[in-house]
Amino acid sequence: MNNKNIIRVVILGALAIIGMISIQAYLLMNTWDAEEKQFEEKVIIALQNVAHRFEKLGSTPPEVDLINQVSSNYFVVNINDNIRPENLEFFLKTELEDIGLREDFEYGVYNCESKEMAYGKYISYTPEQQASPVEHKVELPMHEDDNLVYYFGIRFPKRTSQILSNMRLTLIFSGILLVTILFFLYSMFIILQQKRLSEMQKDFINNMTHEFKTPISTIKISSDVFMNSPEILGNERLKKYTKIIQEQNARLNRQVEKVLQLARIEKGNFKLKKESLDLNELLKNTIESIKLRVEKSGGSLTCNLMATDATLAADKLHLTNIVHNLLDNAIKYCKEVPIIEVSTQNLANGKIKLQVKDQGIGIEKENLGRLFDKFYRVPTGNVHNVKGFGLGLFYTKNICEAHGWKINIESEPNKGTTVSIVMG
């Protein structure tokens, strides 16, 4: 994953988190407000009914300020007459239960003589407290209002916990959302950490391969000097060893170049140097050097270049590397000896089709989907002499995509593999 994708994921993730938190906070506040409003409406209705009951007992209802809400859980009711605590407790319990409020409350009656709130009683609906009643010494606050002469106050001390209990499902979903957000943040931390380690690994590999270039060049120069020396040319044994050094040095150089090119591809800073070239001619020149290697192992490499117009715009270096990769795979994954056919043909849409077909060990169907993955190598069963980094097809696919070409692989176990590239 490149830096741009990482930045996009972080930004989108941050926006998603902000959006989810904002929506959830909005829903929680709305739910809380709705629960509060519903609670207050029920309490006011119940207290109005209590006041009406006192009215039936002979008290004169006040003209104003029948019910005053002092705080979110504390209400005072102006009865405008002497209040008998036993009547008040009965009326409160009856009216609150009738509207569905079975919540602990405490009430107090205003004493006109002492001019203070005389504590009444704590009413509990909790079974444990009903079985073992505990005396609550809580003084209700005075309500300073000249219009109030005879009044009582009622407070619901557990109102907040009751509302939270009613919002249980909403809070559960909020908790799940919070856990999800924390998991996402943890995932982002892991992704960024892995990204940093991956960048360190790539930098190390790139630096290492660059350092290889100098000794490779030195070995090449030295081996060329040896190969041109009369003493070496006159000694078949030394000439053979010098040729081995040249071949292995060239092989190492190709692998280093492949790693460097892949690094440029992944960073997106490589550019194709397209030129007009003849695909048939390029194949003839490329295959000529490989054909000797195939025939030496007892195999065959045939060309069937049927494309009458094989001119296309392509990067010669990269196209040559693609051909080398495909032929190298056909040689490595053969049965006993490599049998390879390379063909070209013109398609009806003006494109050119390059095809490399072998009669090798083939590829299982479950492995076809991963062939173009970086570092992936197909299991070869009893074949243990296959060497490589698993970069060839990854490189080939990226170069094809950069040119706008389409690559396809068809294969059957023990029947061989066909790689097709549509160019143009």
URSULDA-V806551 format. One record per backbone hydrogen bond with DSSP energy under -1.0 kcal/mol. NH is the residue of the N-H (numbers start at 1). CO is the residue of the C=O. If there is no record, write none. Layout:
<<NH & CO> <NH & CO>>
This chain:
<<6 & 2> <7 & 3> <8 & 4> <9 & 5> <10 & 6> <11 & 7> <12 & 8> <13 & 9> <14 & 10> <15 & 11> <16 & 12> <17 & 13> <18 & 14> <19 & 15> <20 & 16> <21 & 17> <22 & 18> <23 & 19> <24 & 20> <25 & 21> <26 & 22> <27 & 23> <28 & 24> <29 & 25> <30 & 26> <31 & 27> <32 & 28> <33 & 29> <34 & 30> <35 & 31> <36 & 32> <37 & 33> <38 & 34> <39 & 35> <40 & 36> <41 & 37> <42 & 38> <43 & 39> <44 & 40> <45 & 41> <46 & 42> <47 & 43> <48 & 44> <49 & 45> <50 & 46> <51 & 47> <52 & 48> <53 & 49> <54 & 50> <55 & 51> <56 & 52> <57 & 53> <58 & 55> <59 & 54> <68 & 76> <70 & 74> <71 & 74> <75 & 154> <76 & 68> <77 & 152> <78 & 66> <79 & 150> <80 & 150> <88 & 84> <89 & 85> <90 & 86> <91 & 87> <92 & 88> <93 & 89> <94 & 90> <95 & 91> <96 & 92> <97 & 93> <98 & 94> <99 & 95> <100 & 97> <101 & 96> <105 & 123> <106 & 155> <107 & 121> <108 & 153> <109 & 118> <110 & 151> <111 & 116> <115 & 111> <116 & 111> <118 & 109> <120 & 107> <121 & 107> <123 & 105> <130 & 126> <131 & 127> <132 & 128> <138 & 136> <148 & 145> <152 & 77> <153 & 108> <154 & 75> <155 & 106> <156 & 73> <159 & 156> <162 & 158> <163 & 159> <164 & 160> <165 & 161> <166 & 162> <167 & 163> <168 & 165> <171 & 167> <172 & 168> <173 & 169> <174 & 170> <175 & 171> <176 & 172> <177 & 173> <178 & 174> <179 & 175> <180 & 176> <181 & 177> <182 & 178> <183 & 179> <184 & 180> <185 & 181> <186 & 182> <187 & 183> <188 & 184> <189 & 185> <190 & 186> <191 & 187> <192 & 188> <193 & 189> <194 & 190> <195 & 191> <196 & 192> <197 & 193> <198 & 194> <199 & 195> <200 & 196> <201 & 197> <202 & 198> <203 & 199> <204 & 200> <205 & 201> <206 & 202> <207 & 203> <208 & 204> <209 & 205> <210 & 206> <211 & 207> <212 & 208> <216 & 212> <217 & 213> <218 & 214> <219 & 215> <220 & 216> <221 & 217> <222 & 218> <223 & 219> <224 & 220> <225 & 221> <226 & 222> <227 & 223> <228 & 224> <229 & 226> <233 & 229> <234 & 230> <235 & 232> <239 & 235> <240 & 236> <241 & 237> <242 & 238> <243 & 239> <244 & 240> <245 & 241> <246 & 242> <247 & 243> <248 & 244> <249 & 245> <250 & 246> <251 & 247> <252 & 248> <253 & 249> <254 & 250> <255 & 251> <256 & 252> <257 & 253> <258 & 254> <259 & 255> <260 & 256> <261 & 257> <262 & 258> <263 & 259> <264 & 260> <265 & 261> <266 & 262> <267 & 263> <269 & 264> <275 & 314> <277 & 312> <279 & 310> <282 & 278> <283 & 279> <284 & 280> <285 & 281> <286 & 282> <287 & 283> <288 & 284> <291 & 287> <294 & 290> <295 & 291> <296 & 292> <297 & 293> <298 & 295> <299 & 294> <300 & 338> <302 & 340> <304 & 342> <306 & 304> <306 & 344> <312 & 277> <314 & 275> <319 & 315> <320 & 316> <321 & 317> <322 & 318> <323 & 319> <324 & 320> <325 & 321> <326 & 322> <327 & 323> <328 & 324> <329 & 325> <330 & 326> <331 & 327> <332 & 328> <333 & 329> <334 & 331> <340 & 300> <341 & 357> <342 & 302> <343 & 355> <344 & 304> <345 & 353> <347 & 351> <350 & 347> <352 & 423> <353 & 345> <354 & 421> <355 & 343> <356 & 419> <357 & 341> <358 & 417> <359 & 339> <361 & 333> <367 & 364> <370 & 367> <371 & 368> <373 & 370> <375 & 390> <376 & 373> <383 & 380> <395 & 391> <396 & 392> <397 & 393> <398 & 394> <399 & 395> <400 & 396> <401 & 397> <402 & 398> <403 & 399> <404 & 400> <405 & 400> <406 & 422> <408 & 420> <410 & 418> <412 & 416> <414 & 361> <415 & 412> <416 & 412> <418 & 410> <419 & 356> <420 & 408> <421 & 354> <422 & 406> <423 & 352>>
